[in-house]
Structure formats: structure tokens, C-alpha cells
Amino acid sequence: MTVVGRSRERGVETLSLDSPDTRNALSAPLVAALADALADCGKDPGVRAVVLTHTGGTFCAGADLRDPPPPDALVALLRQIVELPRPVVARVTGHVRAGGLGLLAACDIAAASHEATFAFTEVRIGVAPAVISLPVLPRADPRALARYYLTGERFDPAEAVRLGLLTASGDVGDDVDDVLAPVLDGLRRSSPEALTATKRLLTARVLETFDRDAADLTALSARLFSAPGAREGMTAFLERRDAAWVV
């Protein structure tokens, strides 16, 4: 079964998360398929840029609780997006939750339609946004981010732009493709070598965070996911009830 769709137009390769039945949750197969597709794009001189988008109403619901990838596999995927020698552009027309925000933050440019919603929901199932903090914290406003990390509240595209998680968002009635049209035109007009060098300048601080913190945050994620609180939180989520700690 194909879980990542691919198409190309004028040097822009579009990779679509294509598991709408699971809300494009980050399962082990989806993470592996996306990593393989990105690797192909990184080696192909015909690819000027990559657009990461989705089918269905959810860009990515976070980790697949029934078939989660190993934490180090998710770290590797996020780093692969950051290090890819081609610009990666996120195109969002639906909901983004938890680990999906890690994908968004790893991209170089991100745009969303007015209908998109966002939430760091980890605390509500008894874990923390540990691994995804590797790309999120260097790129987002830490003071503003604290509210959404700690509460799991939903926020809209305008707030995502203010936080630094989105580059741009459309207004009511706008098409996200119209928002992205000048971006993709600019990338197509740019020297491939210059794009690669410029991306390295922009991602240096993010990669320093990976080098410094990846091992600790991977260990933290594994520890929290195996703790009793996470078992209760995930069971409550799957059973569509409040967790035991809700007051």
C-alpha cells in the first residue's frame, strides 16, 4: 500500500502523506516511506524543491499510537528534512497535531489555508513534545510557545504565523496554492547551488540543536511513552474518554 504519493511539476516534487484513514499519523511504514522519498529527492538533480502536503482533512495527527515509529527513526526523519539539499515547503490544508508540528517546523517554508488548526496535544496523553522540539524550539517564539506546549490548546493559522511555525497563511476564501505560488516561482528562478548553500546558512542553528540534544530528547520520549501515565493517556484517547487525571 502506498502511503506517500509523488508527483512533479517544473522541478518541484510534491510528496503527499497518503494515509487518510489514520489521519496521516506517523506510523513506522509512513516514516520509512517518507524518508525513502526524501532521499530520492535529495539525490535527483531534476528536483529544485520539495512540497510536503497531504490527502484528507489532516496533514498529520502525530505519532500513530497503534504502530509508532522508534523515536530515533522520527529524529532521523526530522533531521533529513532539515539537511535535505533542496528547500522543503509544507503545504497544509487541514489539521496538524503533535508530531505533525515537528514535520512542519523541520520544513524551510510552511503555508496553510485558513481552515487549518494546530495543537501540541502530547501533554493530554501523558507525554511531552520531546523529539519534535529539535526543530520546533529553534524556530518558534519560546514565550508564546509555552502556552500551547503546556495546555494542548488548539490554535489557528494566524497564531501559528505569530509563533514562527508558519511562514504564511491564507485569509478566508484564499487558496493555499495562491499563497505558495510566488514562493515556488522564486525557488524555480533560483540557482540550485545557491539554494543549497543558503539553506545551510538558515538551518545551522537547528542542526546544532540536533547535535546537542537529540540523544537526551530521544531518551526522554522513550521513558515517557513507557510510563504508566502515557499508558493511561493513550488508552483514554483511544477509548474517547477523559484521562484519570482530568479534574
Secondary structure, 3 states (H helix, E strand, C coil): CCCEEEEEECCEEEEEECCHHHCCCECHHHHHHHHHHHHHHHHCCCCCEEEEEECCCEEECCECCCCCCCHHHHHHHHHHHHHCCCCEEEEECCEEECHHHHHHHHCCEEEECCCCEEECCHHHHCCCCCCCHHHHHHHCCHHHHHHHHHHCCCECHHHHHHHCCCCEECCCCCCHHHHHHHHHHHHHCCCHHHHHHHHHHHHHHHHHHHHHHHHHHHHHHHHHHCCHHHHHHHHHHHCCCCCCCCC
